[in-house]
Amino acid sequence: MEACLFGRKISTHIVFLGLMITLVSYGCNQSNGRMIAQPLNWTGRIVDEIPGNASVVGSTYLSVYSEIYIYSENDFRPMTATISMRNTNRADTVFVNKIEYFNTHGTLVKSYIDNSIFIAPMETVEIVIGQMDLEGGTGANFYFDWAIARGVNVPFFEGIMVSHTGAQAFSFVTQGQRVD
């Protein structure tokens, strides 16, 4: 079979092969419209001084699970946890002064920042606890200290945990609780 390309007769196999090469190479260079996650640049978020109008301070507790019991207390499934810190304000920045991650026994696993950081209006900043990072255990938790201006929405903290083994999949969400 032949096709016509620019006035010349060529094999349809060549046309098909050219089309496939074009589609494959186009697909390999695209991210399917998704943003590719970049490591969080904490230093790019540091604020030298929190503005004087950020006079409301508070703390939020968030339960997180780096593993869960599945059939008994002897059978665990590791989880990937996405810790989402959200600024729900359209025009005001919120500030996070401390981010601490504790394990089941209350031992500090990691302190994420040494300086206050900002979260811009309507922005989300995320921390990912990888599925094979089991340091937190079944009772892991985060503690956040933050500051906002009077009349501004408090930051919203959420944990999304996901795991799968074969055809089984688990996912659930936890929400932070203010603990002043």
C-alpha positions as CSV (number, residue, x, y, z in Angstrom):
1,M,0.0,0.0,0.0
2,E,1.2,3.5,-0.7
3,A,0.4,6.9,0.6
4,C,1.1,10.3,-0.9
5,L,3.3,12.8,1.0
6,F,4.3,16.1,-0.5
7,G,3.3,14.8,-3.9
8,R,5.4,11.6,-3.6
9,K,4.3,8.1,-3.2
10,I,5.7,6.3,-0.1
11,S,4.9,3.1,1.8
12,T,2.2,3.4,4.5
13,H,4.6,1.4,6.7
14,I,7.0,4.3,6.6
15,V,4.2,6.8,7.3
16,F,3.0,4.7,10.3
17,L,6.6,4.3,11.6
18,G,7.2,8.1,11.3
19,L,3.9,8.8,13.2
20,M,4.8,6.3,15.9
21,I,8.3,7.8,16.4
22,T,6.8,11.3,16.6
23,L,4.2,10.2,19.2
24,V,6.6,8.3,21.3
25,S,9.2,11.0,21.4
26,Y,6.5,13.6,22.1
27,G,5.2,11.5,25.0
28,C,8.6,11.0,26.5
29,N,9.2,14.7,26.8
30,Q,5.9,15.5,28.4
31,S,4.8,15.2,32.0
32,N,1.2,14.5,31.0
33,G,0.2,18.0,32.3
34,R,1.3,17.2,35.9
35,M,3.8,19.2,37.9
36,I,6.9,17.3,38.7
37,A,7.6,17.4,42.5
38,Q,10.8,19.3,43.4
39,P,12.6,18.9,46.7
40,L,11.4,21.6,49.1
41,N,13.8,24.6,49.3
42,W,13.3,25.6,53.0
43,T,16.0,28.3,52.8
44,G,14.1,30.0,50.0
45,R,11.2,30.4,52.5
46,I,13.0,31.8,55.4
47,V,11.8,35.1,56.8
48,D,14.3,37.2,58.7
49,E,11.7,38.8,60.9
50,I,8.0,38.1,61.2
51,P,6.0,41.3,60.6
52,G,4.8,43.0,63.8
53,N,1.1,42.6,62.7
54,A,1.5,38.8,63.0
55,S,0.4,39.0,66.6
56,V,-1.7,35.8,66.8
57,V,0.4,32.7,67.5
58,G,-0.7,29.1,67.9
59,S,0.1,25.5,67.6
60,T,-1.4,22.6,65.6
61,Y,-1.1,18.9,66.3
62,L,-1.4,16.5,63.3
63,S,-1.5,12.7,63.6
64,V,0.4,10.8,60.9
65,Y,0.9,7.1,60.2
66,S,4.1,5.8,58.6
67,E,2.8,2.3,59.1
68,I,-0.5,0.7,60.1
69,Y,-1.6,-2.6,61.6
70,I,-3.4,-4.6,59.0
71,Y,-4.5,-8.1,60.3
72,S,-3.1,-8.2,63.8
73,E,-0.7,-6.3,66.0
74,N,2.1,-8.3,64.3
75,D,1.3,-7.4,60.7
76,F,2.2,-3.9,59.5
77,R,1.9,-2.1,56.2
78,P,4.1,0.8,55.5
79,M,2.5,4.1,54.3
80,T,3.6,7.1,52.3
81,A,2.5,10.2,54.1
82,T,2.0,13.6,52.5
83,I,2.0,16.4,55.1
84,S,0.1,19.3,53.6
85,M,0.5,22.9,55.1
86,R,-2.0,25.2,53.4
87,N,-2.6,28.9,53.6
88,T,-6.3,29.4,53.1
89,N,-6.1,33.2,52.8
90,R,-6.5,34.9,49.5
91,A,-4.3,37.9,50.4
92,D,-2.4,37.3,53.6
93,T,0.8,35.3,54.3
94,V,1.0,32.9,57.2
95,F,4.2,32.0,59.0
96,V,5.4,28.7,60.4
97,N,7.9,29.0,63.2
98,K,8.5,25.3,64.0
99,I,7.8,21.9,62.3
100,E,8.5,18.9,64.5
101,Y,8.0,15.2,63.6
102,F,7.7,12.7,66.5
103,N,7.5,8.9,66.6
104,T,5.0,6.7,68.4
105,H,6.9,6.9,71.6
106,G,7.0,10.8,71.6
107,T,10.7,10.9,70.6
108,L,11.6,13.8,68.2
109,V,12.5,12.2,64.8
110,K,13.2,15.4,62.9
111,S,12.9,19.2,63.2
112,Y,12.3,20.5,59.7
113,I,13.2,24.2,60.1
114,D,15.5,26.3,62.3
115,N,14.0,29.6,61.2
116,S,10.5,30.9,60.5
117,I,9.2,30.3,57.0
118,F,6.3,31.9,55.1
119,I,3.5,30.3,53.2
120,A,2.1,32.7,50.5
121,P,-1.6,33.3,50.0
122,M,-3.4,30.2,48.7
123,E,-0.1,28.3,48.6
124,T,0.4,24.7,49.8
125,V,3.8,23.4,51.1
126,E,4.2,19.7,51.5
127,I,6.5,17.3,53.3
128,V,6.6,13.7,52.1
129,I,7.4,10.8,54.4
130,G,8.4,8.0,52.1
131,Q,6.8,4.5,52.3
132,M,10.0,2.9,53.5
133,D,10.7,5.5,56.2
134,L,9.2,3.7,59.2
135,E,10.8,5.9,62.0
136,G,7.4,7.4,62.9
137,G,5.6,4.2,63.4
138,T,1.9,3.7,63.9
139,G,1.5,6.7,66.2
140,A,3.7,9.3,64.5
141,N,2.7,13.0,64.7
142,F,3.6,16.5,63.8
143,Y,3.6,19.7,65.9
144,F,3.5,23.0,64.1
145,D,4.0,26.5,65.7
146,W,2.7,29.3,63.5
147,A,1.9,33.1,63.5
148,I,-0.7,35.1,61.7
149,A,-2.1,38.6,61.7
150,R,-5.3,39.3,63.6
151,G,-8.4,38.4,61.4
152,V,-6.4,36.0,59.2
153,N,-7.4,32.4,58.8
154,V,-5.2,29.9,60.7
155,P,-3.1,27.6,58.5
156,F,-4.7,24.3,57.6
157,F,-2.6,21.1,58.2
158,E,-3.6,17.8,56.7
159,G,-2.0,14.3,56.4
160,I,-2.7,12.0,53.5
161,M,-1.5,8.4,53.9
162,V,-1.4,5.9,51.1
163,S,-0.2,2.4,50.7
164,H,-0.7,-0.6,48.5
165,T,0.3,-4.2,48.4
166,G,-0.6,-6.1,45.3
167,A,-4.3,-5.5,44.7
168,Q,-4.9,-4.1,48.2
169,A,-4.8,-0.3,48.6
170,F,-5.3,1.8,51.7
171,S,-5.7,5.6,52.0
172,F,-7.0,8.0,54.6
173,V,-6.7,11.6,55.7
174,T,-6.1,13.3,59.0
175,Q,-6.6,16.9,59.9
176,G,-4.7,19.1,62.3
177,Q,-6.1,20.2,65.6
178,R,-5.3,23.5,67.1
179,V,-3.7,23.0,70.6
180,D,-3.1,26.3,72.2
